Structure formats: structure tokens, C-alpha cells
Amino acid sequence: MASKENIHPQRTPIEKIGKSKLIERLLSGQDNSLCDNVSSYQNTGGSLFTSHTLLLEGTDFNLVYNPIKHLGYKAVITSLGPIYASLHTPVAISVRVGLSARFFTEDVEELWEGMSAAMREHNIEVSGVDLQPSLTGLTISVSTLGKQQKELFVQRKKVVSGDLICISGSPGAAFMGLQVLEREKRAFEGKDGLQPKLEGYKFILKRYLSPELDKTLHETLLNNEIIPSEGEFIAKGLSDAVKRVCHRNGLGAQIYLDKIPIASQTFNMADELGIDATTAALNGGDDMLLLYVIPLSDYEKLSKELPALDIIGHLTSAGSGTMLVTPDGTPIPLKAQGWSD
């Protein structure tokens, strides 16, 4: 019979190691010191961009079905998205984590392992790490600094009506993945204690639990001399991202429903749960996609060189509103959570 110690491996209280030493352990093997200041890009002729992400347990994630390692990876990706959307290159990252008494050293190390994987993948330096006590579970704060060369900054054209709206993947999949997890959680916690059934949902589960961000898209755009005039990170739904772009530039937009690349797995899951797939694509969160506004003059190059980007609509004149156009040509006002219009 296995001993109790083998079933329940020894856990190390964080206070036994101490905050500073735990941070040093997390940073071991990396050329970084314990510094709370984000390094700056020493080129006054360029452009800087800072992205901040705050993830709260119970609001942004549930540790019942969010593996803590995947959560660390996702937290970094969430912070990198706005950097890439703004055509900047991420260079430094700073992390703050709030921990309640139920978390142990091993939990923090597992979280950091996921974060480190994302940092290595995107070639980012760590400029600061801190751990703080929390009374409300796990809180993750990530700040990322991006830079952009002056040559690129001055080439960006002004956003105008007619510019193409493009996205880097299929929206709604992450939301449907979350619905699967919530459904199976309820079944497991029910009186019969049914075991989760997650087979057949790999694509949508991955899009929610461990989304990837294609940094080569950023490079491909620049290599083909296609410079977006605007960009937005799709993390709170496609409608929200389109409205943000229109609001910043005082323009309207037309998004064509039949051009939105909704994945077949998203449609299948929506049918299974009785949810409208279009609503999921427009208003579901955690998609981790990039939206770019690209000048109409680049249409030929865009179609030939960037099949990874789907053209889903275009900007329109001020005052025309943000519209979803159905296949029969009917315009419907685009709605998004947090927007009154």
C-alpha cells in the first residue's frame, strides 16, 4: 500500500523560503536582478507602448479547470496582445502576483514555469517580479513594454473610411471552450459527481486554456511592407475591438457576417449547448486574436501574402455607426458589452 507521503507529496510553505529567495529562485538561470522598474527603450526617435493586464481568480479564471501552468502562459499572452496589435515589439515584462494562504511554493513555481515558456517564445526580458499577500485568492498583474522604430512609426498612414478590417483567427472558440468546462464542472459538482467528458473538444478547449499568439504575423506584415494604420487586441469580443477602433478614430464600420471565420467546432458546440455561434464570436471573451486596419491600397498584397488574415469588413464614414451586415444585406447595429450604443 502506498504511504500517505507518496499520495500527498510534501508541500513547501512560501514563508519557509521567503519572498525574496523565492523570486531569486524563479529568476535563476536568467540574466536579471530583483528590480521593480521596467527598463526603458533608449531611442527618443522611436515609440514606446506599455500594456497592463490584471487577472482575478473567480472573475477571469477558475482554478477548478484552469491548470496553473497554462494560466501563467495565458497571462503573459494576454499582456503581449496589445503590444503586437500596436505594431510594437515586446522587449520587457514585469510581473506581480497576489497569493492567499492556500498557495504554496510549488504553485508559484508552476505558474512561473508557464510564464517563462511564453517569455522565451517571444524573446522578452524580465524586468521585475514581486509577490504580495492576498485575501481573495490568486491575482496576476502583468505589464509589458514594447518598442517601435521611428522608421515604422512615421510610415503609418492615417486611418480613413474604406480601410480594411482584418482578423487573425476564428472568434468565439475560446468562449465555447469555457462553456464546455463550465458544463462539466456543474456535472462533476452535482449530486451524481459525474466525471468530466472533454473528448472531442480539443480545439475549443485549447483556445480557452492555452491560446497562442502568432508573433510571425507581425514580422510577415512588415516584411511585405504592409503597415496597418490601426490595430486592436481581441480579448473581450470582436464587437468590442471594432468599436474601440471606430471610437478612437471617429469612424463607423461594416462587418460582414458571412466573412467572419467562425470555426466548425464553434458552430458544433453552439448547437450542442443551444447557443448562437454568431453571438459567441461577437461578444465572447478570451479569443486572443489580432485585429488590424489595413489601407485599401494594400488589398492585393494582403490577399496574396497574408492568408492568415481574414478581411471581415471595412471602416465607413463618421456617423454611420458600427454595423453587422447579414448575408442578405441587412445592416444591424453592432452591440458589445460595456458600450451604451
SETIVO-936074 format. One line per field, with one value per atom (N, C-alpha, C): residue number from 1; x, y, z. Coordinates in steps of 0.001 Angstrom, whole numbers. Each point is the difference from the previous one (the first is absolute). Layout:
SETIVO-936074
num: [NUM;...] .
xx: [X;...] .
yy: [Y;...] .
zz: [Z;...] .
end
This chain:
SETIVO-936074
num: [1;1;1;2;2;2;3;3;3;4;4;4;5;5;5;6;6;6;7;7;7;8;8;8;9;9;9;10;10;10;11;11;11;12;12;12;13;13;13;14;14;14;15;15;15;16;16;16;17;17;17;18;18;18;19;19;19;20;20;20;21;21;21;22;22;22;23;23;23;24;24;24;25;25;25;26;26;26;27;27;27;28;28;28;29;29;29;30;30;30;31;31;31;32;32;32;33;33;33;34;34;34;35;35;35;36;36;36;37;37;37;38;38;38;39;39;39;40;40;40;41;41;41;42;42;42;43;43;43;44;44;44;45;45;45;46;46;46;47;47;47;48;48;48;49;49;49;50;50;50;51;51;51;52;52;52;53;53;53;54;54;54;55;55;55;56;56;56;57;57;57;58;58;58;59;59;59;60;60;60;61;61;61;62;62;62;63;63;63;64;64;64;65;65;65;66;66;66;67;67;67;68;68;68;69;69;69;70;70;70;71;71;71;72;72;72;73;73;73;74;74;74;75;75;75;76;76;76;77;77;77;78;78;78;79;79;79;80;80;80;81;81;81;82;82;82;83;83;83;84;84;84;85;85;85;86;86;86;87;87;87;88;88;88;89;89;89;90;90;90;91;91;91;92;92;92;93;93;93;94;94;94;95;95;95;96;96;96;97;97;97;98;98;98;99;99;99;100;100;100;101;101;101;102;102;102;103;103;103;104;104;104;105;105;105;106;106;106;107;107;107;108;108;108;109;109;109;110;110;110;111;111;111;112;112;112;113;113;113;114;114;114;115;115;115;116;116;116;117;117;117;118;118;118;119;119;119;120;120;120;121;121;121;122;122;122;123;123;123;124;124;124;125;125;125;126;126;126;127;127;127;128;128;128;129;129;129;130;130;130;131;131;131;132;132;132;133;133;133;134;134;134;135;135;135;136;136;136;137;137;137;138;138;138;139;139;139;140;140;140;141;141;141;142;142;142;143;143;143;144;144;144;145;145;145;146;146;146;147;147;147;148;148;148;149;149;149;150;150;150;151;151;151;152;152;152;153;153;153;154;154;154;155;155;155;156;156;156;157;157;157;158;158;158;159;159;159;160;160;160;161;161;161;162;162;162;163;163;163;164;164;164;165;165;165;166;166;166;167;167;167;168;168;168;169;169;169;170;170;170;171;171;171;172;172;172;173;173;173;174;174;174;175;175;175;176;176;176;177;177;177;178;178;178;179;179;179;180;180;180;181;181;181;182;182;182;183;183;183;184;184;184;185;185;185;186;186;186;187;187;187;188;188;188;189;189;189;190;190;190;191;191;191;192;192;192;193;193;193;194;194;194;195;195;195;196;196;196;197;197;197;198;198;198;199;199;199;200;200;200;201;201;201;202;202;202;203;203;203;204;204;204;205;205;205;206;206;206;207;207;207;208;208;208;209;209;209;210;210;210;211;211;211;212;212;212;213;213;213;214;214;214;215;215;215;216;216;216;217;217;217;218;218;218;219;219;219;220;220;220;221;221;221;222;222;222;223;223;223;224;224;224;225;225;225;226;226;226;227;227;227;228;228;228;229;229;229;230;230;230;231;231;231;232;232;232;233;233;233;234;234;234;235;235;235;236;236;236;237;237;237;238;238;238;239;239;239;240;240;240;241;241;241;242;242;242;243;243;243;244;244;244;245;245;245;246;246;246;247;247;247;248;248;248;249;249;249;250;250;250;251;251;251;252;252;252;253;253;253;254;254;254;255;255;255;256;256;256;257;257;257;258;258;258;259;259;259;260;260;260;261;261;261;262;262;262;263;263;263;264;264;264;265;265;265;266;266;266;267;267;267;268;268;268;269;269;269;270;270;270;271;271;271;272;272;272;273;273;273;274;274;274;275;275;275;276;276;276;277;277;277;278;278;278;279;279;279;280;280;280;281;281;281;282;282;282;283;283;283;284;284;284;285;285;285;286;286;286;287;287;287;288;288;288;289;289;289;290;290;290;291;291;291;292;292;292;293;293;293;294;294;294;295;295;295;296;296;296;297;297;297;298;298;298;299;299;299;300;300;300;301;301;301;302;302;302;303;303;303;304;304;304;305;305;305;306;306;306;307;307;307;308;308;308;309;309;309;310;310;310;311;311;311;312;312;312;313;313;313;314;314;314;315;315;315;316;316;316;317;317;317;318;318;318;319;319;319;320;320;320;321;321;321;322;322;322;323;323;323;324;324;324;325;325;325;326;326;326;327;327;327;328;328;328;329;329;329;330;330;330;331;331;331;332;332;332;333;333;333;334;334;334;335;335;335;336;336;336;337;337;337;338;338;338;339;339;339;340;340;340;341;341;341] .
xx: [847;-847;882;-359;788;-116;1121;-7;-735;-421;-705;871;1318;909;107;-129;81;-1265;-1147;-1258;-61;467;-3;1450;696;1400;147;1157;278;-106;-726;-168;789;583;870;-713;-268;-613;903;-601;782;792;-598;709;1267;72;1200;1203;-235;1073;172;-1117;65;-214;-646;-354;1207;1010;1158;708;182;691;-835;-1305;-851;81;21;137;1346;1052;1323;-10;-726;-95;-721;-1050;-734;874;871;847;1336;258;1282;145;1203;234;-318;-537;-267;863;437;893;-815;-606;-814;237;-215;107;-1364;-105;-1264;-205;-709;-208;-1474;-527;-1413;-285;1024;-194;71;-965;32;1050;881;1049;-602;632;-525;816;-605;650;713;1302;796;114;-1115;16;-1152;304;-1060;-692;606;-628;-1006;-119;-925;-1276;-749;-1266;-27;-564;-144;-1471;-279;-1383;21;-855;-71;-1379;-22;-1248;-104;-1172;-219;-1152;196;-1030;-175;-1242;-311;-1019;357;-878;-361;-1301;-488;-672;377;-630;-1489;-802;-1436;-675;786;-536;535;1317;637;374;69;359;-506;-116;-442;1018;637;1053;-537;-1311;-570;370;15;316;1099;571;1135;1298;749;1303;887;655;716;1163;608;1083;-552;-1126;-632;-447;-434;-447;1159;1188;1166;335;-53;265;-1031;-1264;-1082;87;419;116;1004;1126;1012;-523;-639;-551;-1018;-821;-1010;632;1164;704;734;407;742;-901;-1267;-905;-70;-249;-60;1316;1122;1303;87;-324;45;-1052;-1180;-1062;408;821;451;1271;408;1198;1292;9;1229;588;1254;678;172;-508;148;1455;437;1403;174;-954;177;-1355;33;-1235;205;-1032;40;-1227;202;-1063;-219;-1267;-390;-1063;161;-940;-478;-1328;-583;-404;378;-197;-677;-1041;-614;740;-372;726;-109;-941;-157;979;831;977;1368;714;1300;1086;1239;1139;-117;-399;-113;-1031;-1053;-1013;589;779;618;1000;759;985;-678;-1140;-727;-578;-534;-492;1120;1163;1147;525;-106;436;-791;-1316;-826;343;214;382;1334;959;1329;-52;-871;-129;-452;-962;-483;1079;731;1063;1094;392;1023;-497;-1235;-586;-4;-155;-90;1233;1062;1289;-113;-602;-203;881;564;773;-922;343;-760;628;-781;537;-439;-954;-421;-989;143;-940;-256;-1254;-309;-1175;-13;-1065;-600;-1325;-689;-1077;-303;-1088;-1354;-944;-1339;-1037;-1142;-1092;-1056;179;-1038;492;962;481;1191;20;1133;-290;936;-78;1293;-121;1182;-13;1076;152;1255;-166;1121;62;1189;225;1099;-247;968;350;1275;486;340;-499;329;661;766;678;-301;117;-219;998;663;987;-675;723;-535;-390;791;-278;-1398;-406;-1326;-1074;321;-961;-446;950;-331;-663;81;-596;-1481;-486;-1394;-929;-946;-935;-1148;-641;-1158;-1154;-748;-1163;-1089;-519;-1034;-1119;-1149;-1120;430;-389;396;1113;740;1045;-593;774;-456;159;-969;61;299;1108;458;226;-216;264;853;678;1019;-482;-1303;-453;-1500;-458;-1444;-505;-820;-528;-1122;-189;-1066;427;1132;443;346;690;384;-1231;-981;-1229;-700;-34;-640;806;1322;821;-321;-198;-380;-1358;-929;-1330;75;887;194;502;999;581;-1016;-780;-1018;-1067;-402;-998;514;1242;556;273;318;189;-1313;-1092;-1302;-383;300;-315;826;1267;890;-410;-443;-389;-1443;-733;-1375;-69;-1196;-180;549;55;515;1510;621;1457;545;-610;421;1397;798;1339;-80;877;-26;210;-753;142;492;1288;609;509;-204;447;-780;715;-643;-72;533;-72;1396;986;1392;224;-544;267;-532;-1263;-578;549;360;587;1378;785;1335;-101;-983;-151;-336;-640;-293;1130;485;958;1422;415;1391;96;-531;6;1410;242;1297;-144;1092;28;1113;-356;961;832;1229;866;529;-49;493;-921;-1254;-934;479;457;556;1178;879;1188;-367;-978;-416;-587;-787;-553;1111;973;1070;894;261;844;-640;-1316;-711;-404;549;-246;-1487;-694;-1404;-48;-289;17;-1420;-570;-1354;-56;-1107;-174;-565;-517;-563;60;-137;-31;-713;-539;-694;112;150;54;-1413;-406;-1349;32;-360;-25;-1370;-838;-1327;-1100;289;-978;324;-369;257;-726;-1236;-764;707;503;694;1229;776;1222;-335;-1030;-389;-469;-785;-503;1138;993;1135;736;235;680;-822;-1303;-863;-65;-70;-85;1263;1161;1269;145;-573;222;-1213;-1094;-1182;-603;20;-519;-1019;-688;-906;630;-761;519;-1143;298;-905;744;-529;549;-979;511;-865;-53;-1209;-187;578;-197;481;1507;680;1463;713;-737;624;358;1280;433;-303;-1265;-385;307;744;421;-1173;108;-1069;-212;1099;-132;-797;124;-765;-1489;-310;-1392;-573;799;-472;-309;893;-206;-1172;-158;-1121;-1321;-61;-1211;-256;1070;-123;-549;383;-408;-1190;-445;-1107;389;1254;517;212;-256;227;1494;553;1440;418;-862;323;138;-895;94;1298;397;1260;1185;-46;1107;90;-1144;-8;258;-475;57;700;453;726;1386;531;1314;1111;1227;1206;393;-389;388;1494;633;1438;369;-765;257;428;572;428;-920;-390;-780;879;119;776;-878;194;-621;1081;-246;1020;-512;819;-424;-500;-1046;-586;1024;959;1024;866;3;802;-799;-1199;-872;662;635;611;1083;913;1074;-558;-1001;-613;-603;-734;-647;1024;1118;1005;958;457;1086;-446;-1241;-421;-1335;2;-1232;-438;916;-343;-936;-127;-907;-1275;-1139;-1288;-561;-379;-637;-1483;-470;-1384;-870;578;-790;876;-549;755;-551;805;-434;-895;-891;-925;89;-747;66;-528;381;-440;-1516;-577;-1432;-808;649;-738;-195;684;-173;823;66;672;-1084;39;-1077;477;-851;181;-937;557;-799;-269;-1255;-387;190;-4;200;-1012;-1196;-977;128;1057;270;-631;-631;-650;1026;126;930;-655;734;-480;1046;-409;979;802;1296;895;-11;-353;-76;1204;424;1110;-202;395;-113;857;-585;737;-184;-731;-266;-1480;-345;-1400;-734;749;-663;-24] .
yy: [-1193;1193;1242;973;1234;775;569;770;1314;586;1280;1073;-66;1018;-73;-1256;-134;525;-199;483;1516;539;1455;475;343;437;1233;104;1112;1336;926;1336;993;982;953;1324;385;1310;1109;987;1094;741;154;738;-717;-1309;-738;413;301;436;1518;709;1459;551;1169;576;267;648;378;-1217;-1018;-1190;-753;23;-662;726;1331;763;-294;-68;-326;-1386;-923;-1342;42;789;127;587;917;685;-695;-1094;-694;-482;173;-390;1096;1111;1135;1179;773;1116;1207;-130;1071;108;1181;224;364;92;378;1496;344;1408;257;1060;308;959;483;1005;-633;342;-470;783;-716;689;793;1099;847;-188;295;-116;1312;-58;1214;450;455;538;993;1249;1013;178;-502;128;-1086;-988;-1094;195;-1078;40;-1107;298;-979;-295;-1218;-382;-945;253;-847;-629;-1290;-741;-535;127;-481;-997;-1102;-1025;-362;-86;-421;-1126;-1172;-1161;-361;-141;-248;-1367;-767;-1300;187;-833;90;940;874;936;-321;-105;-264;-1467;-757;-1416;-760;-1316;-893;-1133;-146;-1001;-1427;-165;-1341;-630;813;-553;769;1047;699;-516;-886;-432;1214;39;1216;305;-1027;222;663;-507;604;1427;229;1337;993;-431;869;367;-993;246;976;-242;826;1432;186;1351;832;-600;711;295;-986;195;1137;65;1054;1380;104;1276;331;-1031;220;433;-427;278;1458;924;1418;531;-585;432;-313;-1247;-390;740;198;702;1422;613;1372;63;-1151;-115;322;-266;127;-1391;-38;-1252;-92;-1051;-105;-206;729;-89;-302;365;-208;-232;-753;-332;54;431;88;-719;-812;-863;249;117;84;-1062;-761;-1067;143;11;1;-1411;-450;-1389;-88;-820;-266;-1156;-315;-995;-1414;-256;-1362;-346;967;-270;-277;-929;-429;363;-208;291;-699;-1263;-768;601;572;647;1198;791;1193;-403;-1042;-460;-535;-665;-504;1153;1009;1191;654;115;639;-813;-1314;-851;317;180;369;1375;958;1351;-9;-748;-54;-577;-993;-597;1051;831;1060;1059;331;1004;-464;-1274;-538;-12;-376;-88;1350;1074;1338;859;-626;684;1261;-142;1142;-123;1121;44;279;-587;260;1189;1024;1185;107;-810;69;-1090;-530;-994;337;-71;224;-885;-402;-809;750;9;725;-885;212;-765;450;-916;292;-701;637;-606;-603;162;-412;-1014;-823;-1005;465;-348;285;1207;946;1170;98;192;75;1328;756;1271;-66;303;-54;1304;598;1207;-291;380;-259;1290;166;1167;-410;768;-247;1207;-235;1101;-61;1146;99;996;-372;875;1213;1099;1235;-202;-808;-206;-581;-904;-591;974;709;924;1059;537;1091;-505;-1303;-539;-340;-43;-381;1072;-447;927;325;1121;387;-950;-354;-868;761;-611;673;-981;551;-812;-819;-1261;-888;-947;312;-910;-1356;-1051;-1368;-419;-731;-547;-1489;-422;-1384;-600;-1307;-674;-1246;-442;-1048;-1397;-229;-1339;-54;-1095;-232;403;1039;446;-915;-5;-778;-1356;-519;-1341;-66;1024;-3;35;789;83;-1357;-705;-1308;-1007;137;-861;206;1260;308;-616;27;-572;-1502;-689;-1429;-248;766;-177;303;1034;338;-1094;-532;-1073;-1230;-395;-1192;239;1221;333;-177;487;-152;-1466;-800;-1427;-702;386;-611;373;1245;468;-372;-571;-411;-1203;-401;-1079;-1340;-196;-1263;4;1182;98;-581;329;-553;482;-904;356;864;1011;878;-766;355;-588;1087;-26;1063;-469;-1284;-511;652;301;582;1509;620;1460;641;-687;442;1420;304;1301;1145;-68;1113;56;-1142;5;654;-313;608;1500;425;1428;773;-673;669;-183;-1215;-286;426;-159;289;614;1208;640;401;-38;404;1304;741;1274;-67;122;-170;1266;-14;1174;142;-1085;80;822;149;824;1441;479;1347;169;-1014;58;-100;-853;-177;1281;697;1282;962;142;959;-435;-1310;-507;236;38;242;1461;848;1448;327;-784;278;548;1277;646;375;-723;342;1424;655;1361;-20;-1143;-156;-1463;-257;-1373;-82;-1166;-216;-1471;-264;-1374;-454;-1133;-508;-914;543;-786;36;967;132;-79;-683;-166;843;-497;706;1339;37;1259;1085;-355;962;562;-887;446;955;-331;871;1351;-12;1257;864;-620;766;724;-712;610;1163;-218;1050;1202;-257;1083;855;-645;744;890;-433;703;763;-7;735;-498;-1320;-596;-1095;-468;-1129;-1230;-1091;-1232;-875;-818;-1049;-1328;-915;-1340;-959;-850;-903;-1365;-388;-1224;-1223;-92;-1187;15;1082;69;-319;-68;-302;-1482;-344;-1409;-786;-308;-781;-1469;-644;-1381;-971;-1115;-1003;-560;-139;-512;962;1296;1001;-139;-166;-209;-1270;-1076;-1276;107;660;136;923;1018;921;-737;-863;-793;-943;-580;-951;667;1248;704;932;109;905;1463;299;1371;467;1270;544;216;-649;94;1411;735;1374;884;-179;763;-310;-1276;-396;665;49;605;1501;650;1455;453;-756;463;-934;-1158;-900;545;-300;518;-1009;457;-842;-568;657;-520;123;1044;230;64;789;195;1439;220;1344;548;1240;708;1111;41;1054;754;1310;844;294;-423;77;829;927;842;-821;484;-689;-201;904;-90;-1249;-621;-1208;-1279;115;-1171;-1149;304;-1044;-749;754;-638;-783;555;-646;-1348;-39;-1226;-1061;447;-935;-478;890;-312;-354;330;-224;-747;-1282;-784;-209;255;-162;1095;1087;1079;-82;33;-3;1414;454;1311;-178;674;-200;1237;1092;1213;1193;1187;1227;1140;1030;1191;845;757;858;1420;893;1409;219;1110;355;113;-474;109;-1131;-892;-1104;-1178;27;-1055;-1238;-900;-1283;-1036;-595;-864;-1416;-958;-1380;-203;-372;-158;-1486;-378;-1396;-392;-1299;-440;578;367;582;1517;566;1428;876;-592;781;453;1313;482;-27;-521;-67;676;912;637;-1031;192;-912;331;-973;202;-629;608;-550;364;-918;256;1198;884;1163;1215;-173;1112;302;1268;394;80;149;128;-1331] .
zz: [0;0;0;-835;-85;1303;409;1245;-204;1093;-47;-621;234;-522;-1518;-569;-1451;-670;682;-550;52;1108;186;172;-1084;105;875;600;902;-734;606;-562;842;-663;690;220;1227;256;-536;-645;-582;1057;1192;1053;464;-245;392;-840;-1264;-897;60;85;0;-1398;-52;-1292;-880;546;-813;-578;828;-491;-1024;173;-982;-1336;28;-1243;-650;819;-541;-638;615;-567;-1345;-76;-1255;-1103;379;-979;-232;692;-160;-1436;-534;-1385;-1002;497;-887;443;-958;287;465;1188;553;1497;525;1428;550;1324;623;-170;-1030;-322;-246;598;-148;-1150;-662;-1040;-1384;-848;-1373;-762;-708;-737;-1147;-366;-1068;-1265;-1123;-1297;-302;-72;-132;-1456;-543;-1361;-88;208;54;-1336;-1072;-1302;-289;902;-197;799;140;726;1039;1165;1071;234;420;285;1197;966;1182;111;255;155;1423;610;1368;19;687;138;1463;447;1363;-72;548;5;1435;266;1350;83;1009;206;288;-632;199;-970;-610;-996;-1387;-108;-1285;-195;1057;-114;1220;-174;1061;97;1134;141;67;7;-92;-1340;-1057;-1322;-739;579;-607;601;-674;522;242;1145;384;-950;-565;-968;-1263;-508;-1175;295;1225;391;-62;432;-78;-1431;-880;-1425;-567;310;-529;505;1252;557;-793;-367;-784;-1398;-635;-1340;-3;1050;99;25;636;71;-1302;-737;-1251;-1150;30;-1101;-406;942;-378;-566;425;-519;-1497;-362;-1408;-816;581;-730;-357;841;-239;-856;-536;-842;740;1290;779;248;360;324;1510;644;1457;391;1031;412;1481;834;1447;656;1089;692;1508;701;1455;557;1019;526;1486;391;1408;256;1085;313;1437;193;1330;367;1202;416;1351;94;1306;658;1237;795;-552;-903;-512;-1115;-413;-1048;606;-640;487;-1011;427;-858;-1344;21;-1242;-949;554;-842;-730;742;-601;-1071;261;-978;-1262;177;-1156;-829;675;-679;-790;622;-636;-1174;97;-1102;-1267;156;-1149;-518;909;-411;-739;525;-613;-1407;-209;-1332;-1005;385;-891;-227;1050;-126;-950;118;-897;-1438;-171;-1338;-708;778;-591;300;494;211;852;1175;885;1237;436;1236;1184;1148;1227;705;254;655;1453;421;1401;352;1215;536;1450;431;1410;401;1264;570;1177;66;1053;632;1285;628;-532;-13;-489;870;188;760;-923;-1304;-948;-1019;343;-928;-806;-1280;-868;-897;-11;-865;-799;-1311;-863;-744;130;-696;-869;-1269;-946;-781;-61;-796;-1025;-1240;-1064;-719;-291;-740;-1417;-974;-1397;-631;-1038;-691;-1491;-644;-1440;-566;-1075;-617;-639;-33;-588;-1458;-734;-1415;-220;892;-108;465;1066;594;-1014;-761;-925;-1280;-285;-1219;164;1205;212;-572;-798;-622;952;-236;787;-294;1036;-166;-750;-1066;-801;-337;-380;-458;-1220;-22;-1088;374;1064;465;355;-250;213;1462;517;1354;-109;607;-116;1383;123;1272;-240;1064;-129;347;124;337;199;588;129;1380;81;1293;495;1317;607;513;-475;394;1487;500;1416;897;-376;789;53;-1123;-19;816;4;848;1473;384;1384;337;-941;254;239;-733;226;1418;411;1324;1102;-188;991;82;-1133;-13;738;-286;643;1482;361;1415;766;-580;650;154;-1030;59;1075;113;992;1426;159;1327;371;-957;261;919;313;993;-484;-1330;-531;-195;82;-121;-1289;-1133;-1280;-389;-531;-442;-1258;-104;-1172;-1301;-1028;-1326;-943;-288;-793;-1361;-304;-1290;-1141;-1070;-1170;11;1050;107;34;-522;131;-517;-1177;-616;859;390;754;1421;582;1345;-24;-1017;-105;-215;-790;-256;1280;960;1267;1009;174;1067;-328;-1231;-353;-1393;-185;-1325;-422;-1291;-531;-771;-58;-704;-1035;-1257;-1096;-197;522;-144;-1428;-787;-1372;-884;404;-778;-42;1147;124;-958;-31;-852;-1479;-320;-1394;-573;798;-438;-401;887;-254;-1149;-104;-1087;-1364;-40;-1256;-167;862;-45;76;807;291;1421;121;1315;398;954;453;525;-258;512;1416;431;1340;398;1290;478;1338;290;1275;370;1276;499;331;-557;240;1220;1153;1235;663;-400;609;-1046;-1082;-1055;-1219;-1158;-1257;-51;479;-24;793;1157;844;-712;-641;-690;-1148;-787;-1118;525;1053;558;555;580;519;-1126;-1095;-1145;-549;-153;-546;935;1294;981;-7;-91;2;-1220;-1116;-1257;-515;770;-406;-1305;-210;-1223;316;-1025;135;-629;-45;-591;-483;-994;-439;79;808;136;-663;-875;-748;687;390;780;-702;-1305;-708;-241;395;-127;1314;1095;1292;28;189;-83;1288;214;1177;-272;884;-206;109;-718;21;1405;761;1376;866;-285;739;-319;-1284;-402;632;-12;542;1487;734;1435;295;-804;178;-196;-1019;-228;1170;508;1113;1253;234;1216;-214;-1257;-273;87;-398;22;-1436;-273;-1331;-219;-1016;-268;-372;-691;-379;1231;963;1252;719;14;623;-690;-1332;-749;228;105;151;1420;980;1385;973;-463;886;303;1167;387;-184;277;17;-1358;-1086;-1311;-265;516;-186;-1485;-742;-1423;-251;-1171;-392;-1084;164;-1021;-559;-1319;-651;-996;-43;-1017;-1035;-1237;-1049;-1170;-504;-1120;-1186;-637;-1148;-1118;-93;-1053;140;1172;233;-195;-581;-125;-765;-1137;-829;768;640;762;1171;641;1150;-388;-1098;-446;-410;-579;-508;1076;849;927;1416;362;1383;84;-390;106;1451;947;1418;495;-781;370;-841;681;-691;-48;-1188;-157;325;1045;434;-202;-465;-194;-280;183;-262;848;154;718;-902;619;-739;554;-586;390;1417;575;1347;41;1086;177;-605;-744;-631;943;1137;994;-300;982;-193;-277;-1163;-471;-321;314;-430;-1183;-1139;-1220;-229;-37;-199;-1464;-308;-1390;-985;482;-926;-117;641;-125;1055;996;1052;1040;263;1024;1389;982;1384;883;879;885;797;24;698;1492;823;1437;693;1100;779;1471;878;1425;383;822;448;-892;-1092;-917;46;149;143;-1316;-1112;-1305;-732] .
end
